Amino acid sequence: MPVTRRSSVEVGSDIELKKISHTNANKDVSPSAASAVSEVFDTTSSTAPSVDNNKTKSKLSIPFKSSWLMWWNSEEWWSCWIGLIFFGCIASAVKHNIPQPEFLPWETNPFHTFGTTGNFGLLVIFAVMGILLWIAMAATRAPNYKRFPIGFVCVFMIALISKMLASNVVLKKGSVGDSIWAIILGCFIRNVMSFVTKSSILAPWLKVAQQTELYIAISLVLLCIDISVLRPLAPRALFVSWIDTPTLFIVVAYFGWKVLKIDTQTAIIMSGATFICGSSAAIALGASMGVPHKTEMPIAIISIFTIPSIIALPYVAKSMALSATVSGAWFGGCVDSTGAVIAAASIYGDHDAINTSAIVKMMQNVLIGPLSVIMAWAWSRYELQAAYKREEELINRNENLDDAVIQEQVLDDTAGEDSNTPSVKHPRNIHAPSKPKEKAYILLWKRFPKFVIGFIITAVLFNTTISDNTETRTLVNDFCFYVSEWFSTLSFVSIGMGLQLSDIKQNIRSLGKLVTLYIVAQMVDIVVTCVLAWTAFTYL
């Protein structure tokens, strides 16, 4: 049988070996066949060392970033570092009597909102934000990180305009906060750019500044929990914020998945955001399950539909003749975000209501950490079990195809092909399932939201290093909250830039299901929290 001579053989390609007819151990091999076989082996042996060298080089040229020594150099950890740096700067600023920036209410001239000397600090905050975030982008080698300053200026200016609009006297009465304006303006910019460029892809210089998870994680690190303020009302606030939240969170998530047929992860995110702390809980849960991209639509829905609650609940509380403390606890337990809680209590118009609502909401915010850890652990186990199940299904499927493969091999043997040589058509060669290599605890650590560690460190530092003077602690806490709100607004701008109207039109049915789930969850939350608040602040 003549042997066809190949010009070259690529290493790693499938080489099909067949019996050479009319030859055996006692007979000489024809010169043409011998030269062909010799060339194949010579080519393979000459090429193999280069492959080994390349593998050796690739092993030696591991990027320093992926080394275990660089564990701290990831986006999740940078949220902790930036938050802690800001906390130190704020504590130092308060110590040196540097005033906090403040947006003043305005009616006709929007620039009147900058009418305090403290607003010169906005320039410093802008510069420090930009520099630290750019360092984080460069250290983690984010795509197009060199263009980050341009994109950050654009995102910051949108956030600034949002805060200016929210400070307008007329708009402020309507409880339209900076988060709503940030989402609207971000969405407007995104869709206008898509219309002009005829592309649905965000420009690279703006995409690199769309760091939703990083911004919100930094804002959570800066949420300083003052134990001295929490202590007097802690038992009752704990009763209102923790008794119903875990149970309703699970029940409503199950309702969204089972009844409304929403995918499990989105249902969990929407339920957690409704019952805990709006966007902060949504981002934390999305990170815990490894699906941060599924948080944008729930956050947008919650931000928009929170407005009716802010306006209506204070008037409902007064019509029901609820006391200021009961009303404040009610607002703190069922209104989504911290800013919206304060806005609702301010409309109610009582200082006790404002303090109580803030404390209940802070107690509820503490749930973000434990719930994120539990969800990371539970979802890691779920994914591992699903991976093992898929592997078993693949193995069973391959075994069911063995009869067909054996029949094919018999036909090949009849044609003179060696039956001991594995066929490239064998399903085991096509579908070779690999076992999950990561253990549950490793997957848990990867999914563990690192901002929780920064949140705990900041709380410990605040309660141990800041002076016991009430005024000083209040100034530091308010200043930290101010900067935290800035990062939160940046995240809302990023969320708005992620909303493509054409995609929303295509998924209008899914949007309707999410809105339905939110309305159901919010109605249940309002009723249950009202009963708990009345019980806690009347009988406990």
Phi, psi and omega in degrees: 000120181292143180257126178283128183272126178272146179287326180200158178235126180274134178292133179094352178279163180280115179256120183265115180265131179232159177293139175268112184292158178065022176224149173207188185293335185267356181244154179283146176276142180298148182301321181294319179293319180297318180294324179295312179297319179298320181294321179299311183289325178295317180296318181294315182291328180285334181272330185302315181302323180295325177294316178299320180296319179296320179296319180296318180296319181295326178290324182282336184260042176292131178300142182298333181298325184277357179291150180295340177293341181257035181301331185281349188262072174217162182301321181297317181287328180294334174297323177291314184296315181295318178298317180291323177297316178297321179299316178297318179295320180293316179300320178292321180296317179295322179298326181263019174060035175276123186288155178278138175298154183206135176269116181277149176297143179222157182247307185245320182256110184296337182283351174292344180292342179264022188280029174232150181295334181296339182286350170296335178294343177300324178297320179292315180299317178300314182294314181295317176305307183299316182294312182296318180293323178294320176300318179297318179296318180291319182294323180269003179054050177294146179303133179060033183296337179293337179267003184303317181305321180295312180295322182294321177301318180295313181296318180295319180294322176296318178296321179296315178297323179298317180291324177295316179295322180292341180274353178296137185300314183292312182293328180294326178295331178277003178060031175269099186277178182294333180296321179294313179297323180297317179294316181297311182293319178298317178295320179297312180300315182300312185285329174295316178296322178295322179291319182289315183275353182057034180220139179275356181272132180290142180303140184303322182291337177265328180297322182292337178269358178272071185254069185303309185294320181295315181298313184290328178294319177296320179297326178288324177298327183274005176280086182287123178267116180269107183295327181296329178280323182288329190305312185298320184255006187304311183301314181289321177296322177297320179299317183289318190270338186250338185294310185268334190301306181300318182294311181294326178302313181291315184297314183289323176299318178295320178299316180296322181284315188276317186269310183275354178061035173275145180298150190305314185295316180294321178297319178295316181297314180296318180295314180296320179294326181287318188267347184246278187209049172055232186298324181299313179293322180297314180296317181297315180292321177298319177293322181297326181263000178074026180228060181297337181289346181270008183265343189295311182293314176302320180294318179297317179297314182297317182298322181283316185279356175287333184304313178301324179294318180300319184281318190279319188301317179301320180288325176295319180298318179291322179292333178271000179059039177281145179292168182297318181291319178296317179297315179299317178296324178296313179298315183296331183273335187240346175275140196291300188259161182297316179298320179293326177297312179297322180296317179296317179294326178293322177295324177298323171085039177219134183296322178296323178295320180295312181297315182295317180296320180295318181293316179298318180293322177297319177297323179289325178297329180299334180294339183302315182297299180302319182294323178295318179296314180298318181293321177299316179295312183295317182289328176297314178297320179298316181294320178296316178297320178295323179294316178296322179294317178297323179296316179297321179296320178296317180297315179297321179295320179293320180295327179290340180266001184298321181300318180295324180292318180298318179297321179294322180293325177297318177296323178294321179296322179297326180280357177099010181269145181295119183284344180280348179277126182294136179279141178289347179272357182297131183298336179290333178279335180276313182249077179265095184292138179251137180289144176303127184276338186271135175284166183297319183290330177290316178296323177298316181295323178294323181275345183299123180291110187293340180297338178299321178295315177297322178299316180293316181298316179298317179297318179295315180297318181298317185276352181245330186256334181282142182305151178287352177300125185300319181295317180296315180297321179294318179297315180295316181297316180294320180295317178298319179295324179298311179293322177301319179295327177297312178296323178297319178295321175301321179293324178292324174299316179297321178297316178299320179290345177270357182265109177261117186299325179296323177292322179296321179296321180291331182250038184295329180291317178296322177298318178297321178295319180294319178296318178299315179298319180295316181297316178298313181297318182293320179296316178297317182296318181298314183292310184295317181294324178299316179296316180294318180296317179295319179293314185293316187264009174245321186246342182266000000 
